[in-house]
């Protein structure tokens, strides 16, 4: 073979190897009620330009869509139940050369359980903070299409979302720790701070401040507090000896301890929202309740380096003559807050990490107050005094969001027909039954008008037949965070475990209050097999089930051909709730779909789980 042919042969062989090596791995398909998600393993290979998704049409695979290099999913809206589809995925390089197709994956749409609806929503919303995060710093972009503009507060909500994503198995713990390190390294060493506080918006590449308004070009203590809330939960969650996790904890502590809460109090009874190096205290905006910012005072009092007196909670935060309410609306009492409660983000932002359950201050139990707030919104939608289209018991919730005229703050006393999914969905811990029914109703009623790549859109107005195409970090974050708190209490437990929190509660005067805790009997009313989580998983997942009466119980795992792999349970059990850990590594199972089945004398149910390596 002459030299020219050798060079040509080597080039062709190299090209084939490069293309083959970029074939997407870990491809899986997840069937929901009206759509199917195709997912694959994220790679940081800079040579990849994106991915192409193919669907079998009965005779061949045809291209149905493509996504960019940072996206590791594709949603195929089917708009029908009981429909099976087959898919393959390729990657393409910058020169447009395409890899070999992945193996075939199959999924079927099906009627879903409540637990599946919750997981569907968490998983899709998580993508905003994972796939759509700024690639240089890992922070959340302000909104879909905002480019370099990253939000500090919304990124704090996103930090909590990453914790939930690791716990649910959407990403590995290693991936989560590496992303968290990217975030805290940027915050500590690149993002500009003003007496320890971050600005509202930052450039995701340079770390420089992007002014929010003319005078708001410096520190924003409320946005900073939302970030610190997330970081403190991450400090407790990433507690292992891995290098990244050690660095995450160290950097979080450094960032937290550098915030000069006392400086922002100006030696008075209030904490102030903004400070600018160019305009000083020009905005002169006190942080004063009731609104979304209670977490500012909680953290300022908790700080061991730049703390403020606990007396500021009363003299500053709760000092307005409208803080205490005491009236009832539609039969629900509001101890604290505006009439009708105000926009529902008041009940969400400060309580994504701070757990309001089982405790009260001199004013109220905030869990109970937030619950009333959400139920008032629902009752208002049922009453529907302005006769807006589609309002009702399963279509409710008003907060700040996009609307047909731009952006507005929506609430019962300022209602233009716009419903924001984050309002009801983020109220999940307070109103689980009502929020789940809302979730199912809008998915089934409006379909692909409200459900897109990153879950539910920001808002919709049926009266004007308007459906947003936008996503905002500050609205998506509370959805996944509060659903996770409802399902497991994870984010609440991690934030509250920080050693600075209990002394703060004691100093303010919070006392134990079990009035919001259900005293229902521990024996379940019905049999139930829960969806495993995380799902997909590798290698371990948890399976939970309820037994309404005692008897012989079998819990078995099968492959797609119906072959039994293992009996996890095969014994007599009392009535109650049980949780079983299943480690697929012990059985050397490959990636793919499997089934697990619960059998008792009077009950049988089967669910699907996916191993994704």
BAZA-792743 format. One record per residue (C-alpha): residue number from 1; x negated, y, z. Coordinates in Angstrom, 2 decimals. Example, Ala and Ser with C-alpha at 12.3 -4.5 7.8 and 13.67 -1.06 7.14 Angstrom:
BEGIN
     k        xx        yy        zz
     1    -12.30     -4.50      7.80
     2    -13.67     -1.06      7.14
***
This chain:
BEGIN
     k        xx        yy        zz
     1      0.00      0.00      0.00
     2     -1.51      3.33     -1.02
     3     -1.89      6.23      1.43
     4      1.16      8.18      0.14
     5      3.45      5.19      0.50
     6      2.11      4.52      4.00
     7      2.89      8.10      5.02
     8      6.36      7.93      3.50
     9      7.07      4.58      5.16
    10      5.87      5.86      8.54
    11      8.04      8.97      8.22
    12     11.12      6.94      7.33
    13     10.47      4.48     10.16
    14     10.02      7.36     12.63
    15     13.25      8.98     11.42
    16     15.17      5.73     11.87
    17     13.75      5.29     15.38
    18     14.63      8.89     16.38
    19     18.17      8.50     15.07
    20     18.58      5.13     16.75
    21     17.28      6.46     20.05
    22     19.88      9.23     20.09
    23     22.89      6.93     19.78
    24     25.14      8.00     22.69
    25     25.02      5.68     25.69
    26     27.60      4.95     28.34
    27     30.48      5.58     25.97
    28     33.89      4.88     27.50
    29     37.50      5.76     26.83
    30     40.04      6.62     29.52
    31     43.73      6.46     28.71
    32     46.11      8.87     30.42
    33     49.80      9.40     29.84
    34     49.69     11.49     26.67
    35     46.01     11.76     25.83
    36     42.78      9.80     25.81
    37     39.38     11.04     26.93
    38     36.26      9.68     25.25
    39     33.23     10.21     27.46
    40     29.53      9.43     27.21
    41     26.35      9.84     29.20
    42     24.99     13.39     29.22
    43     21.41     13.76     27.99
    44     19.06     16.71     28.19
    45     17.40     15.77     24.88
    46     16.84     19.14     23.21
    47     16.73     17.51     19.76
    48     20.42     16.66     19.89
    49     22.62     19.20     18.17
    50     25.93     17.69     19.22
    51     28.24     14.70     18.95
    52     30.81     13.39     16.49
    53     33.82     11.35     17.49
    54     35.37      8.75     15.21
    55     38.74      7.02     15.57
    56     39.85      3.80     13.89
    57     42.66      4.41     11.42
    58     43.55      0.78     10.71
    59     40.90      0.11      8.11
    60     37.88      2.26      8.98
    61     36.53      4.82     11.41
    62     37.26      8.42     10.45
    63     35.82     11.60     11.95
    64     38.34     13.35     14.21
    65     36.16     15.95     15.88
    66     32.75     17.13     17.00
    67     31.37     18.90     20.09
    68     28.19     20.72     21.04
    69     25.09     19.34     22.71
    70     26.11     20.28     26.25
    71     29.51     18.57     26.07
    72     29.83     14.93     27.07
    73     33.53     14.37     26.40
    74     36.25     14.66     23.80
    75     40.00     14.81     24.50
    76     42.32     13.26     21.94
    77     45.92     14.38     22.44
    78     48.23     11.47     21.55
    79     51.59     12.83     22.79
    80     52.94      9.38     23.44
    81     52.82      6.57     25.97
    82     51.82      2.99     25.21
    83     49.57      3.97     22.29
    84     46.22      2.21     21.86
    85     43.29      3.86     20.09
    86     39.73      2.77     19.26
    87     36.74      5.10     19.13
    88     33.04      5.30     18.34
    89     30.65      8.21     18.94
    90     27.47      9.38     17.22
    91     25.02     12.15     17.95
    92     23.46     14.39     15.34
    93     20.16     16.18     15.37
    94     19.34     19.77     14.52
    95     18.60     18.71     10.92
    96     22.12     17.21     10.80
    97     20.84     13.62     10.62
    98     23.24     11.32     12.44
    99     22.62      8.44     14.81
   100     24.08      5.00     14.49
   101     27.58      4.67     15.89
   102     28.06      3.64     19.49
   103     29.89      0.48     20.38
   104     33.65      0.50     20.07
   105     35.70      1.63     23.04
   106     39.45      1.17     23.43
   107     42.04      2.91     25.59
   108     45.82      2.96     25.83
   109     48.07      5.75     27.03
   110     50.35      4.66     29.86
   111     52.74      5.91     32.51
   112     50.53      7.18     35.30
   113     50.64      7.07     39.08
   114     50.31     10.22     41.17
   115     46.75      9.23     42.04
   116     45.86      8.96     38.36
   117     47.31     12.41     37.71
   118     45.14     13.83     40.47
   119     42.01     12.16     39.18
   120     42.79     13.25     35.63
   121     43.05     16.87     36.78
   122     39.94     16.79     38.94
   123     37.87     15.14     36.22
   124     38.88     17.61     33.48
   125     38.54     20.68     35.70
   126     35.10     19.49     36.78
   127     33.93     19.83     33.18
   128     34.18     23.60     33.37
   129     31.50     23.65     36.07
   130     29.38     20.88     34.58
   131     29.53     20.90     30.78
   132     30.34     24.59     30.43
   133     27.91     25.86     33.07
   134     25.20     28.27     31.91
   135     22.35     26.01     30.71
   136     19.55     28.15     32.13
   137     20.78     28.59     35.70
   138     23.63     26.12     36.23
   139     26.01     28.86     37.40
   140     29.61     29.03     36.19
   141     30.41     31.44     33.42
   142     32.97     34.07     34.38
   143     35.46     32.80     31.83
   144     35.55     30.73     28.68
   145     33.57     32.66     26.08
   146     31.77     35.01     28.49
   147     28.29     34.04     27.30
   148     25.58     35.28     29.63
   149     28.02     36.63     32.24
   150     28.06     34.34     35.27
   151     30.21     34.80     38.34
   152     28.79     34.45     41.83
   153     32.11     33.76     43.58
   154     33.35     31.38     40.91
   155     29.97     29.63     41.00
   156     30.41     29.14     44.73
   157     33.66     27.35     43.95
   158     31.71     25.42     41.32
   159     29.14     24.27     43.87
   160     32.00     22.64     45.77
   161     33.20     21.12     42.49
   162     29.78     19.52     41.95
   163     30.02     17.88     45.37
   164     33.45     16.52     44.43
   165     32.11     15.36     41.07
   166     29.33     13.37     42.69
   167     31.68     11.83     45.22
   168     34.17     10.83     42.51
   169     31.47      9.36     40.29
   170     31.88     11.83     37.43
   171     28.13     12.35     37.66
   172     25.42     10.54     39.61
   173     24.10     11.86     42.90
   174     20.73     12.43     41.22
   175     22.37     14.55     38.51
   176     24.25     16.52     41.14
   177     21.13     17.15     43.22
   178     19.14     18.27     40.17
   179     21.87     20.68     39.09
   180     22.15     22.03     42.64
   181     18.40     22.62     42.69
   182     18.63     24.53     39.40
   183     21.35     26.72     40.93
   184     19.70     27.48     44.25
   185     16.28     27.98     42.67
   186     17.82     30.60     40.38
   187     19.67     32.25     43.25
   188     16.63     32.33     45.50
   189     13.92     33.25     43.03
   190     15.55     35.03     40.09
   191     18.95     36.54     40.83
   192     18.72     40.09     42.15
   193     19.95     40.60     45.70
   194     20.92     43.71     47.63
   195     20.21     43.34     51.33
   196     20.66     39.62     50.78
   197     23.94     39.92     48.88
   198     24.46     39.02     45.23
   199     26.27     41.12     42.67
   200     29.70     40.15     41.35
   201     28.27     39.19     37.94
   202     24.74     38.14     36.99
   203     23.02     37.47     33.71
   204     22.59     33.70     33.59
   205     19.21     33.87     31.91
   206     17.51     36.85     33.54
   207     19.24     37.04     36.93
   208     19.83     40.76     36.44
   209     23.04     42.40     37.63
   210     25.84     42.90     35.13
   211     27.95     45.78     36.54
   212     31.54     44.85     37.37
   213     32.54     48.52     37.14
   214     30.84     51.92     37.17
   215     30.09     52.00     40.89
   216     30.10     48.23     41.41
   217     26.56     47.56     40.20
   218     25.01     46.22     43.41
   219     25.86     43.89     46.26
   220     29.33     42.31     46.45
   221     29.70     40.76     49.88
   222     32.98     38.97     49.15
   223     31.60     37.20     46.08
   224     28.50     36.41     48.12
   225     30.63     34.88     50.88
   226     32.38     32.61     48.37
   227     28.96     31.44     47.21
   228     27.64     30.90     50.74
   229     30.77     28.88     51.59
   230     29.90     26.49     48.78
   231     26.19     26.40     49.54
   232     26.70     25.53     53.19
   233     28.89     22.58     52.20
   234     26.16     21.49     49.77
   235     23.53     21.74     52.52
   236     25.44     19.13     54.50
   237     26.32     16.92     51.53
   238     22.87     16.65     49.98
   239     21.30     15.24     53.13
   240     18.99     12.57     51.78
   241     15.17     12.51     51.50
   242     15.06     12.84     47.71
   243     12.79     15.74     46.71
   244     15.58     17.71     45.07
   245     17.91     17.29     48.04
   246     15.22     18.43     50.48
   247     14.60     21.52     48.37
   248     18.32     22.22     48.05
   249     18.72     22.25     51.84
   250     15.67     24.47     52.30
   251     16.70     26.97     49.63
   252     20.30     27.14     50.86
   253     19.11     27.93     54.37
   254     16.82     30.66     53.04
   255     19.61     32.24     50.95
   256     22.14     32.03     53.80
   257     19.83     33.52     56.41
   258     18.83     36.42     54.13
   259     22.35     37.85     53.80
   260     22.48     41.05     55.90
   261     26.07     40.91     57.07
   262     25.24     43.34     59.86
   263     23.88     45.90     57.40
   264     27.15     45.76     55.43
   265     29.04     46.55     58.65
   266     27.37     49.97     58.82
   267     27.27     49.58     62.63
   268     31.04     49.97     62.82
   269     34.15     47.86     63.26
   270     34.51     46.90     59.60
   271     32.49     45.03     57.02
   272     32.25     46.76     53.65
   273     32.71     45.02     50.33
   274     30.14     46.80     48.11
   275     26.84     48.59     48.18
   276     25.00     50.00     45.14
   277     21.34     51.04     44.90
   278     22.51     53.81     42.56
   279     25.71     54.95     44.28
   280     25.29     53.77     47.86
   281     28.62     53.34     49.66
   282     30.53     55.24     46.96
   283     33.22     52.56     46.67
   284     33.77     52.65     50.47
   285     36.01     49.60     50.35
   286     36.60     47.92     53.69
   287     37.08     44.16     53.88
   288     40.38     44.14     55.73
   289     43.12     41.53     55.80
   290     45.36     40.06     54.84
   291     43.79     39.03     51.53
   292     41.39     36.43     50.15
   293     38.33     37.55     52.12
   294     38.65     36.13     55.65
   295     35.59     33.97     54.95
   296     33.46     37.15     54.97
   297     34.13     37.76     58.66
   298     33.81     34.07     59.55
   299     30.37     33.86     57.96
   300     29.23     37.24     59.26
   301     30.08     36.17     62.80
   302     28.50     32.73     62.22
   303     25.19     34.12     60.95
   304     22.28     33.55     63.35
   305     19.97     36.03     61.59
   306     22.13     39.01     60.60
   307     25.36     38.37     62.47
   308     28.04     40.76     63.65
   309     30.06     40.75     66.85
   310     33.04     38.42     66.97
   311     35.11     41.45     67.99
   312     35.06     42.59     64.36
   313     37.49     39.80     63.50
   314     40.14     41.72     65.44
   315     38.90     45.30     65.09
   316     38.14     44.93     61.38
   317     39.66     41.99     59.58
   318     42.98     41.79     61.43
   319     43.32     45.49     62.26
   320     45.83     46.59     59.61
   321     49.36     47.35     60.75
   322     50.65     44.84     58.21
   323     48.39     41.90     59.20
   324     51.01     40.43     61.51
   325     54.28     39.70     59.74
   326     56.59     37.38     61.71
   327     59.48     37.49     59.23
   328     61.01     34.61     57.29
   329     61.54     34.45     53.53
   330     63.81     31.81     52.01
   331     63.76     30.17     55.41
   332     59.95     29.95     55.75
   333     58.20     31.95     58.43
   334     55.09     34.01     57.68
   335     53.09     34.75     60.80
   336     50.46     36.73     58.87
   337     50.50     38.42     55.48
   338     52.40     40.60     53.08
   339     56.10     40.10     52.57
   340     56.55     36.94     50.49
   341     52.86     36.19     51.11
   342     51.27     38.02     48.20
   343     49.43     36.22     45.35
   344     48.59     32.64     46.24
   345     44.83     33.02     45.89
   346     45.03     34.56     49.37
   347     45.76     31.03     50.63
   348     42.93     29.43     48.65
   349     39.61     31.24     48.35
   350     38.63     31.43     52.02
   351     39.89     27.92     52.70
   352     38.03     25.89     50.08
   353     35.34     25.05     52.62
   354     36.77     26.47     55.83
   355     39.25     23.91     57.17
   356     42.32     25.64     58.64
   357     43.86     22.47     60.06
   358     44.29     21.73     63.77
   359     43.31     25.18     64.96
   360     44.76     28.62     65.54
   361     43.58     32.07     66.53
   362     45.64     34.67     68.40
   363     47.68     35.29     65.25
   364     48.57     31.90     63.78
   365     47.65     28.47     62.55
   366     46.44     29.38     59.06
   367     47.28     26.00     57.60
   368     50.90     26.47     58.59
   369     50.86     30.06     57.36
   370     49.42     29.03     53.98
   371     51.96     26.24     53.70
   372     54.80     28.71     54.20
   373     53.18     31.03     51.67
   374     53.24     28.29     49.00
   375     56.78     27.19     49.84
   376     58.01     30.79     49.60
   377     56.63     30.98     46.07
   378     58.40     27.76     45.15
   379     61.66     28.90     46.72
   380     61.41     32.19     44.83
   381     61.07     30.28     41.55
   382     64.15     28.23     42.45
   383     66.12     31.38     43.26
   384     64.74     33.00     40.09
   385     66.23     36.46     40.68
   386     64.98     37.78     37.32
   387     66.34     34.75     35.41
   388     63.03     33.90     33.77
   389     62.93     30.85     31.52
   390     61.90     27.48     33.01
   391     61.48     28.68     36.61
   392     62.46     26.04     39.15
   393     61.46     23.57     41.85
   394     58.84     21.96     39.57
   395     57.68     25.11     37.78
   396     56.37     27.71     40.20
   397     53.30     29.53     41.53
   398     52.09     33.11     41.12
   399     48.62     34.55     41.50
   400     46.02     36.67     39.71
   401     45.46     35.40     36.18
   402     45.62     36.24     32.52
   403     49.06     37.10     31.18
   404     50.61     38.31     27.89
   405     49.47     41.88     28.53
   406     45.92     41.10     29.65
   407     45.19     40.33     33.30
   408     47.45     40.88     36.29
   409     48.12     40.04     39.91
   410     51.38     38.09     40.05
   411     53.53     37.43     43.11
   412     57.26     37.35     43.92
   413     57.32     41.13     44.31
   414     55.37     41.65     41.06
   415     56.60     39.02     38.63
   416     56.65     39.27     34.83
   417     57.44     35.63     34.07
   418     53.83     34.39     34.17
   419     53.11     31.13     36.01
   420     49.48     30.25     36.81
   421     48.68     26.52     37.28
   422     45.97     27.30     39.84
   423     48.66     28.69     42.20
   424     50.59     25.45     42.77
   425     47.71     23.03     42.11
   426     45.34     24.75     44.56
   427     48.09     24.60     47.19
   428     47.86     20.80     47.08
   429     46.78     20.32     50.73
   430     49.66     22.50     51.94
   431     52.43     21.23     49.65
   432     51.28     17.88     48.22
   433     54.68     16.59     47.14
   434     55.72     19.86     45.53
   435     52.33     20.43     43.89
   436     52.12     16.92     42.43
   437     55.62     17.20     40.99
   438     54.60     20.52     39.45
   439     51.49     18.93     37.94
   440     53.43     16.08     36.35
   441     56.19     18.36     35.11
   442     54.04     20.85     33.21
   443     51.86     18.09     31.71
   444     54.93     16.25     30.47
   445     56.95     19.33     29.50
   446     54.37     21.54     27.77
   447     51.77     18.94     26.83
   448     48.85     20.20     24.77
   449     50.06     23.79     25.15
   450     48.88     23.78     28.76
   451     46.36     20.91     28.75
   452     43.07     21.35     26.91
   453     39.38     20.51     27.27
   454     38.90     21.81     30.82
   455     42.28     20.77     32.20
   456     45.18     23.13     32.68
   457     44.91     26.53     31.00
   458     44.76     29.71     33.06
   459     48.43     30.71     32.73
   460     51.59     30.55     30.65
   461     54.75     32.61     30.26
   462     57.66     30.50     28.96
   463     59.89     33.56     28.79
   464     57.64     35.04     26.11
   465     56.54     31.67     24.67
   466     52.98     32.63     25.59
   467     50.30     30.09     26.54
   468     46.77     31.22     27.39
   469     43.77     29.68     25.72
   470     41.52     30.96     28.51
   471     39.84     29.46     31.55
   472     38.48     31.47     34.51
   473     36.01     30.06     37.02
   474     37.81     31.63     39.98
   475     41.02     29.87     38.95
   476     39.58     26.50     37.92
   477     37.40     26.14     41.04
   478     40.20     26.12     43.61
   479     42.07     23.47     41.58
   480     39.42     20.77     41.85
   481     38.27     21.86     45.32
   482     41.70     21.82     46.91
   483     42.77     18.60     45.20
   484     39.63     17.02     46.63
   485     40.39     18.40     50.07
   486     43.88     16.93     49.82
   487     42.59     13.54     48.71
   488     39.65     13.16     51.06
   489     39.00     16.31     53.13
   490     35.43     16.07     51.84
   491     34.64     19.74     51.24
   492     36.30     20.81     54.47
   493     34.34     18.23     56.45
   494     30.98     19.21     54.95
   495     31.40     22.94     55.45
   496     32.69     22.55     58.99
   497     29.76     20.26     59.89
   498     27.28     23.14     59.71
   499     25.98     23.86     63.21
   500     26.75     27.59     62.94
   501     30.49     27.08     62.46
   502     31.78     25.85     65.83
   503     30.06     28.64     67.83
   504     31.72     31.12     65.48
   505     35.15     29.58     66.08
   506     34.58     29.67     69.83
   507     33.45     33.29     69.71
   508     36.54     34.41     67.78
   509     38.81     32.43     70.06
   510     40.13     29.67     67.82
   511     41.80     26.96     69.86
   512     42.92     23.43     69.07
   513     46.40     23.27     67.57
   514     47.77     19.92     66.40
   515     51.08     21.37     65.19
   516     50.15     20.90     61.54
   517     49.17     17.24     61.94
   518     51.68     14.63     60.89
   519     52.64     12.20     63.63
   520     54.05      9.64     61.20
   521     53.60      6.03     62.20
   522     50.44      4.39     60.92
   523     52.31      1.50     59.26
   524     52.95      2.46     55.61
   525     56.55      2.59     54.45
   526     55.78      0.82     51.17
   527     53.17     -1.40     49.56
   528     50.72      0.43     47.30
   529     47.48     -0.15     45.45
   530     45.53      3.08     45.02
   531     43.30      4.02     42.10
   532     39.72      3.24     42.94
   533     37.34      6.12     43.37
   534     34.95      7.10     42.08
   535     36.10      5.93     38.67
   536     34.16      5.46     36.41
   537     31.50      4.31     38.86
   538     28.01      2.89     39.09
   539     27.48      0.73     40.99
   540     29.87      1.22     43.94
   541     33.50      2.22     44.24
   542     36.21      2.17     46.91
   543     39.59      0.43     46.60
   544     42.37      1.35     49.05
   545     45.74     -0.30     49.54
   546     48.77     -0.11     51.84
   547     50.59     -3.07     53.36
   548     54.11     -2.43     54.60
   549     54.30     -5.84     56.33
   550     51.85     -8.57     57.37
   551     51.05    -11.62     55.26
   552     48.58    -13.32     52.95
   553     46.68    -10.76     50.85
   554     44.59    -11.32     47.75
   555     42.50     -8.60     46.10
   556     40.72     -9.85     42.99
   557     38.62     -8.38     40.17
   558     38.96     -9.59     36.56
   559     37.27     -8.87     33.25
   560     39.19     -7.85     30.13
   561     39.78    -11.49     29.17
   562     41.43    -12.21     32.50
   563     38.51    -14.15     33.95
   564     38.26    -13.80     37.71
   565     34.98    -12.24     38.78
   566     35.36    -12.07     42.55
   567     37.92    -12.30     45.33
   568     37.37     -9.29     47.54
   569     40.16    -10.26     49.94
   570     41.83    -13.64     50.49
   571     43.21    -13.71     54.00
   572     46.12    -12.86     56.31
   573     46.26     -9.16     57.16
   574     48.43     -7.01     59.40
   575     50.50     -4.12     58.06
   576     48.42     -1.00     57.59
   577     46.01      0.81     55.29
   578     42.84     -0.92     54.10
   579     39.76      0.20     52.21
   580     37.32     -2.11     50.42
   581     33.96     -1.21     48.90
   582     33.16     -2.98     45.64
   583     29.56     -3.05     44.42
   584     29.36     -4.11     40.79
   585     25.59     -4.49     41.02
   586     26.01     -7.58     43.17
   587     27.68     -9.34     40.24
   588     25.43     -7.90     37.49
   589     28.39     -6.49     35.63
   590     27.80     -4.54     32.43
   591     29.43     -1.24     31.46
   592     33.05     -1.47     30.50
   593     36.62     -1.82     31.75
   594     37.70     -4.25     34.46
   595     40.91     -4.88     36.37
   596     41.63     -5.32     40.06
   597     44.84     -6.83     41.37
   598     46.52     -6.76     44.77
   599     48.85     -9.68     45.50
   600     51.09    -10.31     48.50
   601     54.18    -12.46     48.92
   602     56.45     -9.62     47.78
   603     54.16     -7.23     45.89
   604     51.73     -7.36     42.97
   605     50.00     -4.48     41.24
   606     47.04     -4.23     38.86
   607     44.85     -1.23     38.05
   608     41.93     -0.58     35.72
   609     38.46      0.57     36.70
   610     35.47      1.47     34.55
   611     31.78      0.80     35.15
   612     29.68      3.45     33.43
   613     25.91      2.98     33.49
***
